[in-house]
Amino acid sequence: MILNADYPQFLRWLYEQHPGLEKRPYDEQMRVRNESLFGVADFYSRNLLKLGHEAYDIHANNEFMQKAWAREHGIRVAETKLPIRKLRSTLRRVWRFAEDTAFRSLLSILTHTVPSLDGKRSWFHDILTAQIKYYAPDILLNQSMDVIDTKFLREIKPHLRLLVGQHAAAPLPRNGDWRCYDLVVSSFPPTVQWFREKGIPAEMHRLGFEPKVLSCLKQDGRVFDVTFIGSLYRIHSSRIELLESLCSRFSQMRIWGPGVGHVPTGSPIRRCYVRQAWGGEMYRILHASRVTLNHHGDVAPYANNMRLFEATGVGALLVTDWKVNLHEMFDPGKEVVTYRSPEECVELVQYYLEHDKEREAIARAGQERTLREHTYYHRMQELVEIVGRYL
């Protein structure tokens, strides 16, 4: 069983795109969620099934989907009182139009510190407990260690053979008690080391690409010269510096992401910003890009994020920041292009926009490498081997 939690912004977008979906059966909501291609969608479960394993996805914080499952399995859960529902609805609408990061943070704190406002205590753990007991998984893989708390996992652990956590680079609370986990897997070397130092078994397990994405792409050619897709929060100071250099140099630069509310008013980034792009649209943008940029943010010097595989997987030329371990995944200069400074990045983008054959050759080699070694089918083979040792 694979537990996940979606961004609230994505969930709002998903149900706005499909009016009435919240009233449809559980399986239909799951199908639409998977077809969005957001995050890892069903990439883990579909490939585990190919390898002969039973596998189930649970989107633990999707209230519409979870309550549909509960109804269909005769599980009664307490409904949130009408005044609270109205207040939560108002907070969601305010959130949607709030550009200021500080104001958004205040709303987030409010809805998470007042239990009746986020509504979780009335349904979240009750339904999740019922699902774990119903499916009786040998292995529970929690991909949302920051959302699904360890107190709940300790209580449910007697129903499992192995409890596995998965986490990448974002810091987890240092005072958290993670000892309930039998194993943690991560694509980020410092995270692996962090858990090992706490006496918790941890193993490297990289992210990947799902080839089924390719069947969802349009063959309209490369319509964007230079693109970037990603977040622009205050913690991304070096990323903002990089993008400002590129936006100042390339008027055709286009940026997609959750928003630019905290970017300075006079920043050239605002001129190049389009909107947010989730799942399938993100892949179509990458596929339509001559050059797409990757930047890992202000973290330790390791190549780690999903964009490495998403961009190369759809055949775009990936220009990414140099990291000490990048060569373990791709051959720099032959399968991807690397930069060490904003100035070098600008020069490389200019060069490859002017040299089509070289750009296309590197992009093609990068895609071949990803499809040969970095698909989720490969990753699930690796995960089965890792987990098998700990069972």
C-alpha positions, 0 to 999 in steps of 0.5 A: 500500500502506497500512501501519498498526500497531494498539494491542496492547490493541486486538489482545488485545480483537479476538482475545478477541472472536473465539475461533479467529480467529487460526487463520483465513485471512488474508482472514477475519482482515482482514475481521473487523479491518475490521468492527471499525471501529477506527481508520481500518479500511479507510477509505483503501483502500475509497475509493481503490478507488472512485477507481479505484486499487489499494489494500492494507492491511497491519497490520504488527504483527498477528502472527496476520494477518501469519503467515497471509499468509506461510503462504498465500504460501509464506513461511517465517518463524522461529517463536518458541521455546516458552520465549519464547512462554510468557514473552511470554504471561505479560507480556501477562496481567500487562499486562492487569491492571496498572492502574499506569501506571509498571508498565505502562511498565516492562513495555513497556520490557522487551518492546521492549528485549529483541528476543526478547520482542517476537518481531518480529525473527523475522517482522516485517520478513521478512513485510513485505518479502515483501508489498512485493515481492509487491504491488509498490506504486507508493506506500507510505503508512506511517501508523505512522512511530513503529513501522516504522523508517527503516532498514528503509524505506531498504532497501526503498525501491528497490522503490517509486516514492514513500515517503509518511509520515503522522503527526499530533501525537505527538512523533517522536524528534528525532534520527530520520533521516526523509530516506528519505521523499519526502513526509509528510502530516499533519493537524497544522500544526506537524508539517507545519512540523517536517518542512519545516524538516528539508528534507522535503516535507510537506503538510496532509491532514486526518482524516475520517469514513466514512459506512459507519459509519452502517449499523452504528448502532442506532436506540435514541435518545439514551440518554446525556446527556453522554459522553467517550471518550478516554485519560486519561494523565499528559500529559492534566492539563488534560483530567482537570481538565475531566472532574473539573469535569463529573463533579462537576456531572453525575452522569449523565456517562459516560466510556470509555477505556483505563483510569483507573489513574493518576487520583487515587483520590478523583477523581469521574472514577472514579465515571463511568468505564465501560470501554474502547470500541473501534471500532463500540462507540465509534461507537454510544456517540457516536450515543447521546449527547445531548452528547459532549465533545472535548478535544485535550489539552495540545498546540498550539492546533490542532483536529486529532483524529478525534473532531471527525469521528466525533462529528459524523458520527454526529449527536451534538452535539459540544462541543469546546475552541476552537482557532484553526483550528476555523472552517476545518472547522466553523462554531462555534455553528452546527455545533459548540459550543466552550468555552475553560475548564472553567467555560464547558464546564459551562455550555454542557453544562447549557444544551444539555441543557435546550434540545433543539431548539437542540441537535438543530439544531446536531448536525444541521448538524454532521453535514450538514457532515461528510457534505458535506465531511469524508468519507474519499472527500473525503480520498482525492480530496485525497490522490490530488491531493497524491501525484500532484504528487510522483510 
